[in-house]
Amino acid sequence: TNVHAIDGADAKVGGFTAINHDVQTTSQRDRKLIIPLVLTVIFLILMVLLRSIIAPLVLIATVLLSYLATLGVSGIVFQDILGFPGADSSFPLFAFVFLVALGVDYNIFLMTRVREEAGKLGHKAGTLRGLSVTGGVITSAGLVLAGTFAVLGTLPLTFLAELGFAVAIGVLIDTIIIRAVLVTSLTLDIGRWMWWPHKLMHKRDVDADEAGTERAPALATDG
């Protein structure tokens, strides 16, 4: 049977299948627009706040890694273990908005303190000092927030249960693994180039011997 266009004919297809197709098409279009736009705006804000180009790129990369890991864990739990059908087409976008917003918030809290300490102590000592000061606060906030979103997992609505689980797991991954381990390790490995092109990249680390020699004259003067 040959199928061909009929001049003057105008037909529309309705029903659940057509609606589902339209929703998926709209969700894909929104993801292609919103995700790059959000990442660009966040990069510009971090660049102005940290006065660096390398640091914002590293932070955005770690946030994306946390987001992708969360999608993977959610897929394994809900589809492979619990046997749920595929996630709602809007689920990746909602999870992205929540996780990126929370992840960047913790990034700003950590890196602004690291930047402040690096200006006083040098890059390595400042990074370790910044993590030691903010690590407990960030982890505590992450645990509280994860517990709050985990409550959504008890609701009888699949979409909200998946979203609550994803945000809770994503926050835990972000605060315990990404922020405490990966971001700090990358900051130490990249070194002072993390702050390029700011003058902090030229700040020399203050080692223990130098710190001791600086304190000794001060103590002698006080005596």
C-alpha positions as CSV (number, residue, x, y, z in Angstrom):
1,T,0.0,0.0,0.0
2,N,1.4,3.3,-1.0
3,V,1.1,6.2,1.5
4,H,1.1,9.6,0.1
5,A,0.0,13.1,1.0
6,I,-3.6,14.1,0.2
7,D,-4.1,17.6,-1.0
8,G,-6.3,19.7,1.3
9,A,-6.3,17.1,4.0
10,D,-5.5,18.1,7.6
11,A,-5.3,15.5,10.4
12,K,-4.0,15.5,13.9
13,V,-3.1,12.6,16.1
14,G,-4.2,12.5,19.8
15,G,-4.1,10.1,22.7
16,F,-1.6,9.1,25.3
17,T,1.1,8.2,22.8
18,A,1.0,11.6,21.1
19,I,1.0,13.4,24.4
20,N,3.9,11.4,25.7
21,H,5.8,12.1,22.4
22,D,5.2,15.9,22.8
23,V,6.3,15.9,26.4
24,Q,9.5,14.0,25.6
25,T,10.3,16.4,22.7
26,T,9.7,19.4,24.9
27,S,11.9,18.0,27.7
28,Q,14.7,17.3,25.3
29,R,14.5,20.8,23.9
30,D,14.5,22.3,27.4
31,R,17.5,20.3,28.5
32,K,19.5,21.4,25.4
33,L,18.7,25.1,26.2
34,I,18.6,25.2,30.0
35,I,21.6,23.1,30.9
36,P,24.2,25.0,28.8
37,L,22.7,28.3,29.8
38,V,22.8,27.5,33.5
39,L,26.4,26.2,33.3
40,T,27.5,29.4,31.4
41,V,25.9,31.7,34.0
42,I,27.4,29.7,36.9
43,F,30.8,29.9,35.2
44,L,30.6,33.6,34.8
45,I,29.5,34.1,38.5
46,L,32.3,31.8,39.8
47,M,34.9,33.6,37.6
48,V,33.9,37.0,39.0
49,L,33.7,35.7,42.6
50,L,37.0,33.7,42.6
51,R,38.8,35.9,40.1
52,S,40.0,32.9,38.2
53,I,39.3,30.9,35.1
54,I,40.7,27.5,36.0
55,A,38.9,27.2,39.4
56,P,35.4,27.7,37.9
57,L,36.1,25.1,35.2
58,V,37.2,22.6,37.8
59,L,34.2,23.2,40.1
60,I,31.7,22.9,37.2
61,A,33.3,19.7,36.1
62,T,33.0,18.2,39.6
63,V,29.4,19.3,39.8
64,L,28.6,17.6,36.5
65,L,30.4,14.4,37.7
66,S,28.3,14.4,40.8
67,Y,25.1,14.8,38.7
68,L,26.0,12.0,36.3
69,A,26.9,9.7,39.1
70,T,23.5,10.4,40.7
71,L,21.7,9.6,37.5
72,G,23.6,6.3,37.3
73,V,22.8,5.3,40.9
74,S,19.1,6.3,40.6
75,G,18.8,4.2,37.4
76,I,20.4,1.2,39.0
77,V,18.1,1.4,42.1
78,F,14.8,2.2,40.5
79,Q,15.1,0.3,37.2
80,D,17.4,-2.6,37.9
81,I,16.7,-3.3,41.5
82,L,13.1,-2.1,42.1
83,G,11.9,-2.8,38.6
84,F,10.3,0.5,37.9
85,P,9.9,1.6,34.2
86,G,12.0,4.3,32.8
87,A,12.2,7.7,34.6
88,D,10.0,10.5,33.7
89,S,11.4,12.6,30.8
90,S,11.5,15.7,33.0
91,F,13.4,13.9,35.8
92,P,17.0,14.6,34.5
93,L,16.3,18.4,34.2
94,F,14.7,18.7,37.7
95,A,17.6,16.7,39.2
96,F,20.1,18.8,37.4
97,V,18.6,22.1,38.7
98,F,18.5,20.9,42.3
99,L,22.0,19.2,42.3
100,V,23.8,21.9,40.4
101,A,22.3,24.7,42.6
102,L,23.2,22.8,45.8
103,G,26.6,21.7,44.6
104,V,27.7,25.2,43.4
105,D,26.5,26.6,46.8
106,Y,28.8,24.3,48.6
107,N,31.6,25.0,46.1
108,I,31.4,28.7,46.7
109,F,31.4,28.2,50.5
110,L,34.5,26.0,50.3
111,M,36.5,27.8,47.6
112,T,36.0,31.3,48.9
113,R,37.5,30.2,52.3
114,V,40.3,28.4,50.5
115,R,41.0,31.5,48.5
116,E,41.0,33.6,51.6
117,E,43.4,31.2,53.4
118,A,45.6,30.9,50.4
119,G,46.2,34.6,50.4
120,K,47.6,34.3,53.9
121,L,49.3,30.9,54.0
122,G,50.0,30.0,50.4
123,H,48.2,27.6,48.1
124,K,48.8,24.2,49.8
125,A,48.4,25.3,53.4
126,G,45.4,27.5,52.5
127,T,43.6,24.7,50.8
128,L,44.1,22.3,53.7
129,R,43.1,25.0,56.2
130,G,40.0,26.0,54.2
131,L,38.9,22.3,54.1
132,S,39.4,21.8,57.8
133,V,37.4,24.9,58.6
134,T,34.5,24.4,56.3
135,G,34.4,20.6,55.9
136,G,32.4,19.9,59.0
137,V,29.8,22.6,58.3
138,I,29.4,21.5,54.6
139,T,29.0,17.8,55.6
140,S,26.5,18.6,58.4
141,A,24.4,20.7,56.0
142,G,24.6,18.0,53.4
143,L,23.3,15.3,55.8
144,V,20.4,17.5,56.9
145,L,19.5,18.4,53.4
146,A,19.8,14.8,52.2
147,G,17.5,13.6,55.0
148,T,14.9,16.3,54.1
149,F,14.8,15.2,50.4
150,A,14.8,11.5,51.3
151,V,11.4,12.0,52.9
152,L,10.0,12.5,49.3
153,G,11.0,8.8,48.7
154,T,8.1,7.7,51.0
155,L,5.5,9.4,48.8
156,P,3.3,7.1,46.5
157,L,4.2,9.2,43.5
158,T,7.0,7.6,41.4
159,F,8.3,10.9,40.0
160,L,8.6,12.6,43.5
161,A,10.1,9.4,45.0
162,E,12.8,9.2,42.2
163,L,13.5,13.0,42.5
164,G,13.8,12.9,46.3
165,F,16.1,9.8,46.2
166,A,18.2,11.4,43.5
167,V,18.7,14.7,45.3
168,A,19.4,12.9,48.6
169,I,22.0,10.6,47.1
170,G,23.4,13.4,45.0
171,V,23.9,15.7,48.0
172,L,25.7,12.9,49.9
173,I,28.0,12.1,47.0
174,D,28.7,15.8,46.6
175,T,29.4,16.6,50.2
176,I,31.2,13.4,51.3
177,I,33.1,12.4,48.1
178,I,33.2,15.2,45.6
179,R,33.7,18.2,47.9
180,A,35.8,16.7,50.6
181,V,38.0,14.5,48.5
182,L,37.9,15.2,44.7
183,V,37.8,19.1,44.8
184,T,40.5,19.3,47.4
185,S,42.7,16.8,45.6
186,L,42.4,18.5,42.3
187,T,43.1,21.9,43.9
188,L,46.3,20.5,45.4
189,D,47.3,18.7,42.2
190,I,46.7,21.7,40.0
191,G,48.6,23.9,42.4
192,R,48.8,27.6,42.2
193,W,47.5,27.5,38.6
194,M,44.1,27.0,40.1
195,W,43.9,30.7,40.6
196,W,45.2,31.8,37.2
197,P,45.3,34.6,36.1
198,H,44.9,36.1,39.6
199,K,48.1,37.1,41.6
200,L,47.4,34.3,44.0
201,M,49.1,31.9,41.6
202,H,52.4,33.7,42.5
203,K,51.8,33.4,46.3
204,R,54.5,31.2,47.8
205,D,53.6,28.6,50.3
206,V,54.7,29.3,53.9
207,D,56.4,26.2,55.3
208,A,56.9,25.3,58.9
209,D,60.5,26.5,59.1
210,E,59.6,29.9,57.7
211,A,56.6,30.2,60.0
212,G,58.9,29.4,63.0
213,T,61.5,32.0,62.0
214,E,58.8,34.6,61.6
215,R,57.4,33.9,65.0
216,A,60.8,33.8,66.8
217,P,61.7,37.5,66.3
218,A,58.2,38.4,67.4
219,L,58.5,36.5,70.6
220,A,61.9,38.0,71.3
221,T,60.6,41.4,70.8
222,D,57.7,40.8,73.1
223,G,60.2,39.5,75.7
